[in-house]
Amino acid sequence: MYVLFTEMVILILALLICMWLPCSALDYHDVASVNARCQRICDQWDLLGTLTTQRRTALDVSSQTYHFLSLTYKVEVLEYIYM
């Protein structure tokens, strides 16, 4: 868990650096590769956001299904007991 958090912090810092400190303004000789890396980082964050949304949706559906089944099962058990 700590490793994942650390990697996320590093990605955030890299993204912020890429956004606020463009290499072209510093006359850096390898601007293209740095910009490409920044774009890959942004793409990874977009993918992470998409995957997080998909996971949240799947968890919500699973939770609703569990809730429905647990209520249904309890009702069936109660009907059986009181018959």
N, C-alpha and C positions, 0 to 999 in steps of 0.2 A: 504494500500500500504506500509506504514511504517513497519507494523508488518511482512509482507512477506519479506521485505528487511532485517529486523533484523534477522529473522529466517535463511535467506540465509547466512548472515555474520557468524552466529553461526555455521552453517554447514561447511562453508569454514574453519573456525578456527579449528573446530574439525578434519576435514580431514587433514589439515596441521600438526596438532599435532600428529595425528596417523601416518602420513608418516615420519615425521622427528624425532620423539621421541618414538621409539619402546619400549614397556613396558618390553620386555624380557631383554633389555639392562639395565634396572633399577632394575632387580630382583624383580619385582612386583609379589605378590602372586596370583593375579587373572588375569593373562595375557589373558587367553582364553576368558573371558567375554568381556574384553576391545577390543580384536582383533575382536570378533564377532560384537560388536557395531560399530567399525570402518568399517567393511565390510558392515554392513547395511547402514551406511552413504554413502559409496561409491556406493552402489546399488541404493540408493535414488537419488544420483547425476546423475547416468547413466539414470535412469528413467526420471528425470527432463529434461535431454538433449534430450532424445527420444521424450518426449511429446512436448518440445519446437520446435523441428524439424517438428513434425506432425502438430502443430498449424501453424507454418510459412508456410508450404506447403498448408494447407487448406485456409489460408488467401490469399496466392498468387492466388490460383485457384478461390476463390471468387472474388478477385479484377479483374482478367482477364475476368470472366464471366460478372461482372457488366460493365466493359469497353465495351465488345462486345455487350451487350444488349443496353447500352446507345447509342453506335454508330448506331446500327441497328434501334433503335427507332427514332433517329434524322433523319436518312436517310428516313425512312418511312414517317415521318411527313413532311419533305421537299418535297418528291415526291407527297404527297397529296396536299400540298399547291400550288405547281407549275402546277398541272394538270388542 
